[in-house]
Amino acid sequence: MASKMMKVSITRRDTIKPSSPTPVNLKIFKLSLLDQVQVTNYAPVVLFYPANNVHVLENMLLQRIQRLKISLSEALTQYYHFAGRFIDQTSIECNDQGAEFVEARVNCSLSAVLGQLDISQLEILFPGDPKALLTTEDFLLAVQANVFECGGMAIAICLTHKIVDAGSYFTFVKKWAAIARDSDNHVLPDLTIASSLFPPRDCVLPTFEFPREKCVARRFVFNPSSIAALKAKCATTSVQRPTRTEVVVALLWKCLITTSRSLGGDSSQYLCTRAVNLRRRFSPPLPEHTVDNLLASLVLLMKVEDKNDLELHSIVFLLRKRLQEFSFEQGQNIFGETNTEMMELVSKESAHYFCVTTSCGMPIYEADFRWGKPIWINVFNLLMSNLVILNDTREGNGIEAIMYLTEEEMGVFERNQALLAFATLGHNIFEDSSTTSTSRL
C-alpha cells in the first residue's frame, strides 16, 4: 500500500525573501475584523504535478526547484505581508523575514500515492506540522517541494488562514505560477481593501473552534450525470433550479444526520455552517485579486421532528432560504455574533454540527509553473470531524467531497446507500483523469 511505503526525506531548507525590500510606508499591515476572528492555524494545500510521460532529468528538477524559489521571491514583493511576522492580533510587521522553502525527495512514484489514495498520509508532504497554531516567531507562509522518483512533484503550501480565505489563497498561487512561467498580467493584489471595509478592533473577539478529535478522510466524487440526477430529485416549485453545491451539501448533510442517529445520537437540532464570499455581495463585486479574509459564516439550524424534515428537497429549500436571508452591513461585527451563536448551540445545547467549506468555482487548477497544470489538489484538514471540503473536479464539471469524520462514523457513512446512489468513493485519482497517462507518473 502507498500509505505504508511513502517516506519523505528533507534535503534542503531555505528562507525566501521578497526580491525587493518592502517600502517603509508599508511596514505595518493591518488585519481586518474578519482576519481577527480567524484562528491562527495554517490552511494546508498540496498540488500534485505528474511527469506527463517526460523523462525528468536531475538537472531539470533542479531548474524547476530554482524557478519555484525565484518566482516565489518575486511574488512576495507583491504579497509582502506573507513574508512578515505577527505583532499582535491586529497587525503584521512586514519586515521581509521571508517564507520557508523546503526541498524533499519521496521514495516512491506519484502513481503509487494517487492510485491508492490515503489522505491521512499526505501530512508528511507538508513543511513542519500543518495542524500547528502559529506564534509570533513562525513563518506565515511555508512551502515544501516534494520530488517523486518518477519526476512528478507535490508542492505543499502552508499559509495562515489568518490572512487569506480560499479565494485569495488560490489567487496567490495562480499569481505565483504566472510569474514562474513569465506570463504575469502585472495586476497588483489589493491588500488593504478588507481592513478598510472591516476595520480591526482593539479588543478580544470571539473566535470559534469546532471540537478537535482524531478523524479519517474519504473522497467522494459526484460526476456531472449524478449531479444532474440529484438536481432533478431536489427541484421543487420553491427551488426550481437548485445549484450543484446545494444538492451535494443537502445529500451529505442528510447522510451525516442518519449516520449520527444510527450510532445513538439523540440530538434534534442540527447545525450547518457554510462560508459566504462577501466579494460577490458588494456592488459592483470586488475583484478576484482582493486579498485577505472576505468570508462570512452562514449558520443554519435545522430541527428534525419527523422524517419529512430530512427529505432532500426540504433541506435544499432551507439552504436556499437561509442564503436569501443573509445580509451584512459594512463594518459590523458579522463574525462575532455568528461565532457566539455557534458556541451557544454546540456547547450548551448539544446541537450536532456540520461544517462546509468550498473552493468550487475558484481557479484551483490554474497553477501552471511551466510544467503543466496539477492533476489533483487537496485542501488538507485532519483537525476536526464533521467537516466536508468541496472542490471542483479537474475537468471542472463535477464535484469532489473530502469528508472528515471519526473512524466509527465513517464506517457507517461510507456505506450509506443513499449517498452511494450518487457518489463514488474515490481512492484512485487517475480514474477521474482518463486523459492523463499514468505510465511514467
DRENDO-1510 file (C-alpha; in Angstrom, 1 decimal, always signed):
<recs>
REC; n; res; u; v; w
REC; 1; MET; +0.0; +0.0; +0.0 .
REC; 2; ALA; +1.2; +3.5; -0.8 .
REC; 3; SER; +0.4; +4.7; +2.6 .
REC; 4; LYS; +2.9; +2.3; +4.2 .
REC; 5; MET; +5.8; +2.7; +1.8 .
REC; 6; MET; +5.8; +6.5; +1.3 .
REC; 7; LYS; +8.7; +8.2; +3.0 .
REC; 8; VAL; +9.9; +11.8; +2.7 .
REC; 9; SER; +13.5; +12.9; +3.2 .
REC; 10; ILE; +14.3; +16.6; +3.6 .
REC; 11; THR; +17.3; +17.6; +1.5 .
REC; 12; ARG; +17.4; +21.4; +2.0 .
REC; 13; ARG; +15.8; +24.3; +3.8 .
REC; 14; ASP; +15.9; +28.0; +2.6 .
REC; 15; THR; +14.3; +31.2; +3.6 .
REC; 16; ILE; +12.9; +33.1; +0.6 .
REC; 17; LYS; +12.7; +36.8; +1.0 .
REC; 18; PRO; +10.9; +39.3; -1.3 .
REC; 19; SER; +13.0; +40.2; -4.4 .
REC; 20; SER; +12.7; +43.9; -3.5 .
REC; 21; PRO; +12.5; +45.4; +0.0 .
REC; 22; THR; +9.2; +46.4; +1.3 .
REC; 23; PRO; +8.8; +50.3; +1.4 .
REC; 24; VAL; +8.9; +51.9; +4.8 .
REC; 25; ASN; +5.3; +53.1; +4.5 .
REC; 26; LEU; +4.1; +49.5; +4.1 .
REC; 27; LYS; +6.0; +48.1; +7.1 .
REC; 28; ILE; +2.8; +47.6; +9.2 .
REC; 29; PHE; +0.0; +45.6; +7.7 .
REC; 30; LYS; -3.4; +46.0; +9.5 .
REC; 31; LEU; -5.6; +43.0; +9.8 .
REC; 32; SER; -9.3; +43.3; +9.1 .
REC; 33; LEU; -12.0; +42.5; +11.5 .
REC; 34; LEU; -12.7; +39.3; +9.5 .
REC; 35; ASP; -9.0; +38.3; +9.9 .
REC; 36; GLN; -9.0; +38.9; +13.6 .
REC; 37; VAL; -11.7; +36.3; +14.3 .
REC; 38; GLN; -9.9; +33.6; +12.3 .
REC; 39; VAL; -7.8; +31.1; +14.3 .
REC; 40; THR; -4.1; +31.3; +13.8 .
REC; 41; ASN; -3.5; +28.0; +12.1 .
REC; 42; TYR; -2.3; +27.1; +8.7 .
REC; 43; ALA; -4.5; +26.3; +5.7 .
REC; 44; PRO; -2.6; +23.5; +4.1 .
REC; 45; VAL; -2.9; +22.8; +0.4 .
REC; 46; VAL; -1.0; +20.4; -1.8 .
REC; 47; LEU; -0.8; +20.4; -5.6 .
REC; 48; PHE; +0.3; +17.3; -7.5 .
REC; 49; TYR; +2.1; +17.5; -10.8 .
REC; 50; PRO; +2.7; +14.4; -12.9 .
REC; 51; ALA; +5.8; +13.9; -15.1 .
REC; 52; ASN; +3.4; +13.5; -18.1 .
REC; 53; ASN; +5.4; +10.8; -19.8 .
REC; 54; VAL; +8.5; +13.0; -19.8 .
REC; 55; HIS; +11.8; +11.6; -18.5 .
REC; 56; VAL; +12.7; +14.2; -16.0 .
REC; 57; LEU; +16.4; +14.5; -15.6 .
REC; 58; GLU; +18.1; +15.6; -12.4 .
REC; 59; ASN; +19.2; +18.9; -13.9 .
REC; 60; MET; +15.6; +19.6; -15.0 .
REC; 61; LEU; +14.4; +19.0; -11.4 .
REC; 62; LEU; +17.0; +21.4; -10.0 .
REC; 63; GLN; +15.9; +24.0; -12.6 .
REC; 64; ARG; +12.3; +23.6; -11.6 .
REC; 65; ILE; +13.1; +24.0; -7.9 .
REC; 66; GLN; +15.1; +27.1; -8.7 .
REC; 67; ARG; +12.3; +28.5; -10.7 .
REC; 68; LEU; +9.9; +28.0; -7.8 .
REC; 69; LYS; +12.2; +29.9; -5.5 .
REC; 70; ILE; +12.9; +32.8; -7.8 .
REC; 71; SER; +9.2; +33.3; -8.7 .
REC; 72; LEU; +8.2; +33.0; -5.0 .
REC; 73; SER; +10.6; +35.7; -4.2 .
REC; 74; GLU; +9.1; +37.9; -6.8 .
REC; 75; ALA; +5.5; +37.1; -5.7 .
REC; 76; LEU; +6.4; +38.0; -2.1 .
REC; 77; THR; +7.2; +41.5; -3.4 .
REC; 78; GLN; +3.6; +41.9; -4.3 .
REC; 79; TYR; +2.3; +39.9; -1.3 .
REC; 80; TYR; +4.8; +41.5; +1.1 .
REC; 81; HIS; +2.9; +40.7; +4.3 .
REC; 82; PHE; +3.2; +37.0; +3.6 .
REC; 83; ALA; +7.0; +37.5; +4.4 .
REC; 84; GLY; +6.3; +39.2; +7.7 .
REC; 85; ARG; +5.5; +38.2; +11.2 .
REC; 86; PHE; +2.6; +38.7; +13.5 .
REC; 87; ILE; +2.9; +41.6; +16.0 .
REC; 88; ASP; -0.4; +41.1; +17.8 .
REC; 89; GLN; -4.0; +40.3; +16.9 .
REC; 90; THR; -4.4; +43.4; +14.8 .
REC; 91; SER; -1.2; +43.7; +12.7 .
REC; 92; ILE; +1.7; +42.1; +10.9 .
REC; 93; GLU; +5.2; +43.6; +10.7 .
REC; 94; CYS; +6.3; +43.4; +7.1 .
REC; 95; ASN; +9.9; +43.0; +7.9 .
REC; 96; ASP; +10.9; +40.9; +4.9 .
REC; 97; GLN; +11.9; +38.0; +7.1 .
REC; 98; GLY; +10.7; +35.7; +4.4 .
REC; 99; ALA; +8.9; +32.5; +3.8 .
REC; 100; GLU; +10.2; +29.0; +4.3 .
REC; 101; PHE; +11.1; +26.8; +1.4 .
REC; 102; VAL; +11.8; +23.1; +1.9 .
REC; 103; GLU; +13.1; +20.6; -0.7 .
REC; 104; ALA; +12.3; +17.0; -0.2 .
REC; 105; ARG; +12.5; +13.6; -2.0 .
REC; 106; VAL; +9.9; +10.9; -1.9 .
REC; 107; ASN; +10.8; +7.3; -2.2 .
REC; 108; CYS; +8.0; +6.2; -4.5 .
REC; 109; SER; +6.2; +7.2; -7.6 .
REC; 110; LEU; +3.4; +9.7; -7.8 .
REC; 111; SER; +1.1; +7.0; -9.2 .
REC; 112; ALA; +1.7; +4.8; -6.0 .
REC; 113; VAL; +0.3; +7.6; -3.9 .
REC; 114; LEU; -2.6; +8.9; -6.0 .
REC; 115; GLY; -3.5; +5.5; -7.3 .
REC; 116; GLN; -4.2; +4.2; -3.8 .
REC; 117; LEU; -5.1; +7.4; -2.1 .
REC; 118; ASP; -4.8; +7.6; +1.7 .
REC; 119; ILE; -5.4; +11.3; +2.6 .
REC; 120; SER; -4.2; +10.9; +6.1 .
REC; 121; GLN; -0.7; +10.0; +4.8 .
REC; 122; LEU; -0.3; +13.3; +2.9 .
REC; 123; GLU; +0.6; +15.1; +6.1 .
REC; 124; ILE; +4.2; +14.2; +5.7 .
REC; 125; LEU; +4.4; +16.2; +2.4 .
REC; 126; PHE; +4.0; +19.4; +4.3 .
REC; 127; PRO; +6.7; +21.6; +5.9 .
REC; 128; GLY; +6.6; +21.1; +9.7 .
REC; 129; ASP; +3.2; +20.4; +11.4 .
REC; 130; PRO; +0.3; +21.7; +9.2 .
REC; 131; LYS; -2.0; +21.5; +12.1 .
REC; 132; ALA; +0.0; +23.7; +14.5 .
REC; 133; LEU; -1.1; +27.1; +15.7 .
REC; 134; LEU; +1.2; +30.0; +14.8 .
REC; 135; THR; +3.2; +32.1; +17.1 .
REC; 136; THR; +4.9; +35.5; +16.5 .
REC; 137; GLU; +8.1; +33.6; +15.6 .
REC; 138; ASP; +6.6; +31.4; +12.9 .
REC; 139; PHE; +6.6; +31.7; +9.1 .
REC; 140; LEU; +3.3; +32.9; +7.8 .
REC; 141; LEU; +4.0; +31.0; +4.6 .
REC; 142; ALA; +5.9; +27.8; +4.2 .
REC; 143; VAL; +6.3; +25.6; +1.1 .
REC; 144; GLN; +7.7; +22.1; +0.6 .
REC; 145; ALA; +8.6; +20.9; -2.9 .
REC; 146; ASN; +8.4; +17.1; -2.9 .
REC; 147; VAL; +10.0; +15.3; -5.8 .
REC; 148; PHE; +8.9; +11.7; -6.5 .
REC; 149; GLU; +11.1; +9.0; -8.0 .
REC; 150; CYS; +9.2; +9.3; -11.3 .
REC; 151; GLY; +10.0; +13.0; -11.6 .
REC; 152; GLY; +6.5; +14.1; -10.5 .
REC; 153; MET; +6.2; +16.7; -7.9 .
REC; 154; ALA; +3.9; +17.7; -5.0 .
REC; 155; ILE; +4.0; +21.4; -4.0 .
REC; 156; ALA; +2.7; +21.5; -0.4 .
REC; 157; ILE; +1.8; +25.0; +0.9 .
REC; 158; CYS; +1.1; +26.2; +4.4 .
REC; 159; LEU; -0.3; +29.7; +4.5 .
REC; 160; THR; -2.0; +31.1; +7.6 .
REC; 161; HIS; -5.8; +31.3; +7.5 .
REC; 162; LYS; -5.5; +34.5; +9.5 .
REC; 163; ILE; -4.7; +36.5; +6.3 .
REC; 164; VAL; -6.3; +34.5; +3.5 .
REC; 165; ASP; -9.5; +32.8; +2.6 .
REC; 166; ALA; -9.9; +30.2; -0.2 .
REC; 167; GLY; -10.4; +32.9; -2.9 .
REC; 168; SER; -7.3; +34.9; -2.0 .
REC; 169; TYR; -5.3; +31.7; -1.4 .
REC; 170; PHE; -5.7; +30.3; -4.8 .
REC; 171; THR; -5.4; +33.7; -6.5 .
REC; 172; PHE; -2.0; +34.0; -4.8 .
REC; 173; VAL; -0.9; +30.5; -6.1 .
REC; 174; LYS; -2.2; +31.4; -9.6 .
REC; 175; LYS; -0.2; +34.6; -9.5 .
REC; 176; TRP; +2.9; +32.8; -8.3 .
REC; 177; ALA; +2.6; +30.3; -11.1 .
REC; 178; ALA; +2.1; +33.0; -13.7 .
REC; 179; ILE; +5.3; +34.7; -12.5 .
REC; 180; ALA; +7.1; +31.4; -12.8 .
REC; 181; ARG; +6.1; +31.0; -16.5 .
REC; 182; ASP; +6.8; +34.7; -17.3 .
REC; 183; SER; +3.1; +35.4; -18.0 .
REC; 184; ASP; +2.1; +37.6; -15.1 .
REC; 185; ASN; -0.5; +40.2; -16.0 .
REC; 186; HIS; +1.1; +42.7; -13.6 .
REC; 187; VAL; -2.2; +43.4; -11.9 .
REC; 188; LEU; -1.2; +44.1; -8.3 .
REC; 189; PRO; -3.2; +42.5; -5.5 .
REC; 190; ASP; -5.2; +44.8; -3.3 .
REC; 191; LEU; -4.0; +44.2; +0.2 .
REC; 192; THR; -5.8; +47.0; +2.0 .
REC; 193; ILE; -9.5; +46.8; +1.0 .
REC; 194; ALA; -10.5; +44.3; +3.6 .
REC; 195; SER; -9.2; +46.3; +6.5 .
REC; 196; SER; -10.8; +49.5; +5.1 .
REC; 197; LEU; -14.2; +47.8; +4.7 .
REC; 198; PHE; -14.0; +45.9; +8.1 .
REC; 199; PRO; -11.6; +47.8; +10.4 .
REC; 200; PRO; -10.0; +45.8; +13.2 .
REC; 201; ARG; -11.0; +46.2; +16.8 .
REC; 202; ASP; -8.7; +46.6; +19.8 .
REC; 203; CYS; -10.4; +44.0; +21.9 .
REC; 204; VAL; -10.6; +40.3; +22.2 .
REC; 205; LEU; -13.1; +39.0; +19.7 .
REC; 206; PRO; -15.0; +35.7; +20.0 .
REC; 207; THR; -13.5; +33.0; +17.8 .
REC; 208; PHE; -15.0; +29.6; +17.4 .
REC; 209; GLU; -13.0; +26.4; +17.0 .
REC; 210; PHE; -15.0; +23.2; +16.5 .
REC; 211; PRO; -14.1; +20.3; +18.8 .
REC; 212; ARG; -10.8; +18.6; +17.7 .
REC; 213; GLU; -10.7; +14.8; +17.6 .
REC; 214; LYS; -9.0; +12.1; +15.7 .
REC; 215; CYS; -10.7; +11.6; +12.4 .
REC; 216; VAL; -10.3; +10.0; +9.0 .
REC; 217; ALA; -10.9; +11.3; +5.5 .
REC; 218; ARG; -12.6; +9.9; +2.4 .
REC; 219; ARG; -13.0; +11.3; -1.1 .
REC; 220; PHE; -16.4; +11.1; -2.7 .
REC; 221; VAL; -16.8; +12.1; -6.4 .
REC; 222; PHE; -20.0; +13.4; -7.9 .
REC; 223; ASN; -19.8; +13.2; -11.7 .
REC; 224; PRO; -21.9; +15.5; -14.0 .
REC; 225; SER; -24.6; +12.9; -14.6 .
REC; 226; SER; -25.0; +12.2; -10.9 .
REC; 227; ILE; -25.3; +15.9; -10.1 .
REC; 228; ALA; -27.9; +16.3; -12.8 .
REC; 229; ALA; -29.9; +13.4; -11.4 .
REC; 230; LEU; -29.6; +14.9; -7.9 .
REC; 231; LYS; -30.8; +18.3; -9.1 .
REC; 232; ALA; -33.8; +16.7; -10.6 .
REC; 233; LYS; -34.6; +14.9; -7.4 .
REC; 234; CYS; -34.3; +18.1; -5.3 .
REC; 235; ALA; -36.1; +20.5; -7.6 .
REC; 236; THR; -39.5; +21.8; -6.4 .
REC; 237; THR; -41.7; +24.8; -7.2 .
REC; 238; SER; -40.0; +26.6; -4.3 .
REC; 239; VAL; -36.4; +25.9; -5.6 .
REC; 240; GLN; -36.8; +25.2; -9.3 .
REC; 241; ARG; -33.1; +25.3; -10.2 .
REC; 242; PRO; -31.0; +24.1; -7.2 .
REC; 243; THR; -27.3; +24.7; -7.6 .
REC; 244; ARG; -24.9; +21.8; -7.7 .
REC; 245; THR; -23.4; +22.7; -4.3 .
REC; 246; GLU; -26.8; +23.0; -2.7 .
REC; 247; VAL; -27.8; +19.5; -3.8 .
REC; 248; VAL; -24.5; +17.9; -2.8 .
REC; 249; VAL; -24.5; +19.7; +0.6 .
REC; 250; ALA; -28.1; +18.6; +1.2 .
REC; 251; LEU; -27.3; +14.9; +0.5 .
REC; 252; LEU; -24.2; +14.9; +2.6 .
REC; 253; TRP; -25.9; +16.6; +5.5 .
REC; 254; LYS; -28.8; +14.1; +5.4 .
REC; 255; CYS; -26.4; +11.2; +5.3 .
REC; 256; LEU; -24.4; +12.6; +8.2 .
REC; 257; ILE; -27.6; +13.0; +10.3 .
REC; 258; THR; -28.7; +9.5; +9.6 .
REC; 259; THR; -25.2; +8.3; +10.5 .
REC; 260; SER; -25.3; +10.1; +13.8 .
REC; 261; ARG; -28.7; +8.7; +14.6 .
REC; 262; SER; -27.8; +5.1; +13.7 .
REC; 263; LEU; -24.9; +5.4; +16.2 .
REC; 264; GLY; -27.2; +6.5; +19.0 .
REC; 265; GLY; -27.1; +10.3; +18.5 .
REC; 266; ASP; -30.2; +11.8; +20.1 .
REC; 267; SER; -30.0; +15.5; +19.1 .
REC; 268; SER; -33.0; +17.0; +17.4 .
REC; 269; GLN; -31.0; +20.2; +16.4 .
REC; 270; TYR; -28.6; +20.1; +13.5 .
REC; 271; LEU; -26.3; +22.9; +12.7 .
REC; 272; CYS; -24.8; +23.5; +9.3 .
REC; 273; THR; -22.2; +26.3; +8.7 .
REC; 274; ARG; -21.2; +27.5; +5.2 .
REC; 275; ALA; -18.9; +30.2; +4.1 .
REC; 276; VAL; -20.3; +33.2; +2.1 .
REC; 277; ASN; -18.0; +35.0; -0.2 .
REC; 278; LEU; -18.5; +38.7; +0.5 .
REC; 279; ARG; -16.7; +39.8; -2.6 .
REC; 280; ARG; -19.9; +39.0; -4.6 .
REC; 281; ARG; -22.1; +40.9; -2.1 .
REC; 282; PHE; -20.7; +44.3; -3.0 .
REC; 283; SER; -22.0; +46.3; -5.9 .
REC; 284; PRO; -20.0; +46.2; -8.1 .
REC; 285; PRO; -18.4; +42.9; -6.9 .
REC; 286; LEU; -14.9; +43.2; -5.6 .
REC; 287; PRO; -12.2; +41.9; -8.0 .
REC; 288; GLU; -10.6; +38.4; -7.6 .
REC; 289; HIS; -7.2; +39.9; -6.6 .
REC; 290; THR; -8.7; +41.4; -3.4 .
REC; 291; VAL; -6.7; +39.7; -0.6 .
REC; 292; ASP; -7.5; +38.7; +3.0 .
REC; 293; ASN; -10.5; +37.0; +4.5 .
REC; 294; LEU; -13.7; +38.2; +2.9 .
REC; 295; LEU; -15.9; +35.4; +4.1 .
REC; 296; ALA; -18.8; +35.3; +6.5 .
REC; 297; SER; -20.2; +32.2; +8.2 .
REC; 298; LEU; -23.7; +31.3; +7.3 .
REC; 299; VAL; -25.3; +29.3; +10.1 .
REC; 300; LEU; -28.4; +27.2; +9.5 .
REC; 301; LEU; -30.2; +25.4; +12.4 .
REC; 302; MET; -32.5; +22.6; +11.3 .
REC; 303; LYS; -34.8; +20.9; +13.8 .
REC; 304; VAL; -35.7; +17.4; +12.8 .
REC; 305; GLU; -39.0; +16.3; +14.2 .
REC; 306; ASP; -40.1; +13.7; +11.6 .
REC; 307; LYS; -38.8; +12.0; +8.5 .
REC; 308; ASN; -40.2; +14.7; +6.2 .
REC; 309; ASP; -37.7; +17.2; +7.6 .
REC; 310; LEU; -35.0; +15.0; +6.1 .
REC; 311; GLU; -36.3; +15.0; +2.6 .
REC; 312; LEU; -33.7; +16.3; +0.2 .
REC; 313; HIS; -35.9; +19.0; -1.3 .
REC; 314; SER; -36.8; +20.2; +2.2 .
REC; 315; ILE; -33.1; +20.6; +3.1 .
REC; 316; VAL; -32.4; +22.4; -0.2 .
REC; 317; PHE; -35.2; +24.8; +0.5 .
REC; 318; LEU; -33.8; +25.6; +3.9 .
REC; 319; LEU; -30.3; +26.1; +2.5 .
REC; 320; ARG; -31.6; +28.5; -0.2 .
REC; 321; LYS; -33.9; +30.3; +2.2 .
REC; 322; ARG; -31.1; +30.9; +4.7 .
REC; 323; LEU; -28.8; +32.3; +2.0 .
REC; 324; GLN; -31.5; +34.6; +0.7 .
REC; 325; GLU; -32.0; +35.9; +4.3 .
REC; 326; PHE; -28.3; +36.6; +4.7 .
REC; 327; SER; -27.3; +40.3; +4.8 .
REC; 328; PHE; -24.4; +42.2; +6.2 .
REC; 329; GLU; -23.6; +45.8; +6.9 .
REC; 330; GLN; -20.1; +47.2; +6.2 .
REC; 331; GLY; -18.1; +47.4; +9.3 .
REC; 332; GLN; -20.4; +45.4; +11.5 .
REC; 333; ASN; -19.1; +42.5; +13.6 .
REC; 334; ILE; -20.9; +39.9; +11.5 .
REC; 335; PHE; -18.4; +37.2; +12.5 .
REC; 336; GLY; -18.5; +37.9; +16.3 .
REC; 337; GLU; -22.3; +37.4; +16.5 .
REC; 338; THR; -22.1; +34.3; +14.3 .
REC; 339; ASN; -19.4; +32.7; +16.4 .
REC; 340; THR; -21.2; +33.4; +19.7 .
REC; 341; GLU; -24.3; +31.8; +18.2 .
REC; 342; MET; -22.4; +28.7; +17.2 .
REC; 343; MET; -20.7; +28.3; +20.5 .
REC; 344; GLU; -24.0; +28.5; +22.3 .
REC; 345; LEU; -25.7; +25.9; +20.1 .
REC; 346; VAL; -22.8; +23.4; +20.1 .
REC; 347; SER; -21.5; +23.7; +23.6 .
REC; 348; LYS; -24.7; +24.4; +25.6 .
REC; 349; GLU; -27.5; +22.9; +23.6 .
REC; 350; SER; -25.6; +19.9; +22.1 .
REC; 351; ALA; -26.5; +20.7; +18.6 .
REC; 352; HIS; -24.9; +18.3; +16.1 .
REC; 353; TYR; -22.8; +20.4; +13.7 .
REC; 354; PHE; -21.7; +20.0; +10.1 .
REC; 355; CYS; -19.2; +22.4; +8.6 .
REC; 356; VAL; -19.0; +23.0; +4.9 .
REC; 357; THR; -16.2; +24.8; +3.1 .
REC; 358; THR; -15.9; +25.0; -0.7 .
REC; 359; SER; -13.5; +26.2; -3.4 .
REC; 360; CYS; -15.9; +25.4; -6.2 .
REC; 361; GLY; -15.7; +27.9; -9.0 .
REC; 362; MET; -12.2; +29.1; -7.9 .
REC; 363; PRO; -9.1; +28.8; -10.0 .
REC; 364; ILE; -7.6; +25.8; -8.1 .
REC; 365; TYR; -6.3; +24.0; -11.2 .
REC; 366; GLU; -4.8; +27.1; -12.9 .
REC; 367; ALA; -1.4; +26.9; -11.2 .
REC; 368; ASP; +0.9; +26.1; -14.1 .
REC; 369; PHE; +4.5; +26.7; -13.1 .
REC; 370; ARG; +5.7; +25.9; -16.7 .
REC; 371; TRP; +5.4; +22.1; -16.5 .
REC; 372; GLY; +1.6; +21.8; -16.8 .
REC; 373; LYS; -1.4; +22.1; -14.5 .
REC; 374; PRO; -1.8; +19.9; -11.4 .
REC; 375; ILE; -3.6; +16.6; -11.8 .
REC; 376; TRP; -5.1; +16.9; -8.3 .
REC; 377; ILE; -5.3; +19.4; -5.5 .
REC; 378; ASN; -6.1; +18.6; -1.9 .
REC; 379; VAL; -7.0; +21.0; +0.9 .
REC; 380; PHE; -5.8; +19.2; +4.0 .
REC; 381; ASN; -7.6; +19.1; +7.3 .
REC; 382; LEU; -7.4; +16.2; +9.8 .
REC; 383; LEU; -8.2; +18.8; +12.5 .
REC; 384; MET; -11.9; +18.3; +13.1 .
REC; 385; SER; -14.6; +15.9; +12.4 .
REC; 386; ASN; -18.0; +16.6; +10.7 .
REC; 387; LEU; -16.3; +18.7; +8.0 .
REC; 388; VAL; -16.5; +18.5; +4.3 .
REC; 389; ILE; -14.3; +20.3; +1.7 .
REC; 390; LEU; -16.0; +20.7; -1.7 .
REC; 391; ASN; -13.8; +21.1; -4.7 .
REC; 392; ASP; -14.3; +21.1; -8.5 .
REC; 393; THR; -13.0; +18.0; -10.2 .
REC; 394; ARG; -10.1; +18.6; -12.5 .
REC; 395; GLU; -12.4; +18.8; -15.6 .
REC; 396; GLY; -14.5; +21.4; -13.8 .
REC; 397; ASN; -17.9; +19.8; -14.3 .
REC; 398; GLY; -18.0; +17.5; -11.3 .
REC; 399; ILE; -17.6; +17.9; -7.5 .
REC; 400; GLU; -15.4; +16.0; -5.1 .
REC; 401; ALA; -16.2; +16.0; -1.5 .
REC; 402; ILE; -13.5; +15.3; +1.1 .
REC; 403; MET; -15.3; +14.2; +4.2 .
REC; 404; TYR; -13.7; +14.1; +7.6 .
REC; 405; LEU; -15.4; +12.0; +10.3 .
REC; 406; THR; -14.4; +9.9; +13.3 .
REC; 407; GLU; -13.5; +6.3; +12.3 .
REC; 408; GLU; -16.7; +5.0; +13.8 .
REC; 409; GLU; -18.9; +7.5; +11.9 .
REC; 410; MET; -17.0; +7.0; +8.7 .
REC; 411; GLY; -17.5; +3.2; +8.9 .
REC; 412; VAL; -21.3; +3.9; +8.7 .
REC; 413; PHE; -21.3; +7.0; +6.5 .
REC; 414; GLU; -19.3; +5.5; +3.6 .
REC; 415; ARG; -21.7; +2.6; +3.3 .
REC; 416; ASN; -24.8; +4.8; +3.1 .
REC; 417; GLN; -26.7; +3.6; +0.0 .
REC; 418; ALA; -28.5; +7.0; -0.4 .
REC; 419; LEU; -25.0; +8.5; -0.7 .
REC; 420; LEU; -23.6; +5.8; -3.0 .
REC; 421; ALA; -26.5; +6.2; -5.4 .
REC; 422; PHE; -25.0; +9.5; -6.5 .
REC; 423; ALA; -21.3; +9.5; -5.3 .
REC; 424; THR; -18.4; +7.2; -5.9 .
REC; 425; LEU; -15.8; +6.5; -3.2 .
REC; 426; GLY; -12.6; +7.7; -4.9 .
REC; 427; HIS; -9.4; +6.0; -4.0 .
REC; 428; ASN; -7.8; +6.4; -7.4 .
REC; 429; ILE; -7.3; +9.9; -8.7 .
REC; 430; PHE; -6.5; +8.7; -12.2 .
REC; 431; GLU; -9.9; +7.3; -12.6 .
REC; 432; ASP; -11.2; +10.9; -12.8 .
REC; 433; SER; -8.4; +12.0; -15.2 .
REC; 434; SER; -8.7; +9.5; -18.0 .
REC; 435; THR; -6.9; +11.7; -20.5 .
REC; 436; THR; -3.7; +11.5; -18.4 .
REC; 437; SER; -1.4; +8.5; -18.9 .
REC; 438; THR; +0.0; +7.0; -15.7 .
REC; 439; SER; +2.8; +5.0; -17.2 .
REC; 440; ARG; +5.5; +7.4; -16.1 .
REC; 441; LEU; +3.8; +9.1; -13.2 .
</recs>
